[in-house]
């Protein structure tokens, strides 16, 4: 399990933040920059969102993730889990192109994905409660870095698109005015992570792209 510290900041400060990153000793690119697309799911009463807002110690999120602008790219179901301040995730290869996935059928009883989720101690609590359906598509460009054993991701050009006719907004796409840094590390490397945080001129805060997306389309109250 790992700790994730998020640092959202106004995109007008991107040059300052990038300068802070470049000043880190031993910083190197860990993976080529790529576009990430995540489709988040929830049940009819948005239990996943409410558990996140309420800070429930054991919770998870469901999302289908694919990369780039190609609708023929492969996709993966991720169960992103949280236990107190520690995070980890289960990745399920859907063995399908995103263009072939019927999003409203992913969690149906006769779907193979349902069978995998129902055996997960985190996931089953949510799919037992209600029907799961897509809520928000979140897309962004991600830079990947590593400093010794500390991983850093830098998410920019974040945008949100709603699913479903119940979203009380006429906007089909919203571009965020925030970027997000994430510092990811094992607890044993906490001191090294704190040193990095001292170099970055922005404060860590609780931040969820999923909740933020819902708030833009009037489906959740989130600051």
Secondary structure as GFF3:
##gff-version 3
##sequence-region A 1 223
A	DSSP	beta_strand	2	10	.	.	.	ID=ss1
A	DSSP	three_ten_helix	11	13	.	.	.	ID=ss2
A	DSSP	alpha_helix	14	22	.	.	.	ID=ss3
A	DSSP	beta_strand	27	42	.	.	.	ID=ss4
A	DSSP	alpha_helix	47	53	.	.	.	ID=ss5
A	DSSP	beta_strand	58	67	.	.	.	ID=ss6
A	DSSP	beta_strand	74	83	.	.	.	ID=ss7
A	DSSP	beta_strand	86	97	.	.	.	ID=ss8
A	DSSP	three_ten_helix	98	100	.	.	.	ID=ss9
A	DSSP	three_ten_helix	103	105	.	.	.	ID=ss10
A	DSSP	alpha_helix	112	117	.	.	.	ID=ss11
A	DSSP	alpha_helix	124	129	.	.	.	ID=ss12
A	DSSP	beta_strand	133	147	.	.	.	ID=ss13
A	DSSP	beta_strand	150	162	.	.	.	ID=ss14
A	DSSP	beta_strand	174	175	.	.	.	ID=ss15
A	DSSP	beta_strand	178	185	.	.	.	ID=ss16
A	DSSP	three_ten_helix	187	189	.	.	.	ID=ss17
A	DSSP	alpha_helix	190	199	.	.	.	ID=ss18
A	DSSP	alpha_helix	209	216	.	.	.	ID=ss19
###
